[in-house]
């Protein structure tokens, strides 16, 4: 992991709109509340690009949720065939 996570863009956009903010107004609001989210970070997160884990924490603080509620969980699924192939190659 490179310290970056992908956030739920649908949740972020809806939450911002529920507050009645544009991306720029949200960045200004965050600045006034000492929440460390820049306009660039808002744009990055809302377009599905990975953000720093620290930034994810700031979004969680802003929207009063846990980080796990806004991070997109990526599950790695390994099939039986993949495991079999690896076992054969390692013998």
N, C-alpha and C positions, 0 to 999 in steps of 0.2 A: 504494500500500500504506500502511496506517495503522500499521505497526509491530506488528500483531497477526497471529497465525497460528492455524490450527485444528489440534489434535493428534488422533492416532489414539486415540479413546476406548477402544476394545476393548483395545489394548495397555496403556494406562494402568491400566485397571481390573484386568486380569489380572496385571500386574506388581505392583500394590499387594497384591492378594490372595495372590500367590505369597510375598510377604514376611510375610503373616499380619497385615497392618495394616488397621484401619478408616481412614477418611479422617482422623479426628481424631488417631489414633495416628501416622499417617504425617506429619501436620503437626508433631507434637511431635518425631518422629524427625528431621525436616528441621531444625527449630530447633536440636536438640542437635548436629547435624553442620554447622551454619552454611550450610545450603542454603536459599536464600531462596524458599521456597514456603509460602504461607499456606494455611490451611484453605479460605478462599474461592477461592484459585487452583486448589486440587485439585478442588473441587466444580465450578468453572467449566470446567476442562479436561475433566473426566470426563463432563460433560453436553454436550460438543461446542461450547461457546461459545469464541470466539477469546480467546487469551491473549497477553500481550506476548511479543515475541520473546525478551526476557531471561528470562522465566519458562519458555519452551520450553527455553532453554539450561540452566536449573536442573533441569528434569525430565530432560533428557539426562544431566546430571551424576549425578543421583540413580540412574538406571537404567543408567549406564555404557554409553550408546549415543550415536550422533551425533544432532544435531538433525534431520537429514534422515530418519533412521529413524523418528521419531515425528511429524513434520509431515505432514499430509495435503496432498499435492501436488495443486493444482487446475490442470488444464490447460485453457486456452482454445482451443477448436476453432473455426476460422472455415471455413465452407463456401465452396465455389467460388461459389455463388449470392450469398452475402454480399459477397464480394470484387467480383463483377460489378456488383452494385447500387451499391456505393460508388464504383466507377470511373465508372459512368454518371452518378451524381449529381455527381461532381466535374468532369465535362467541360463 
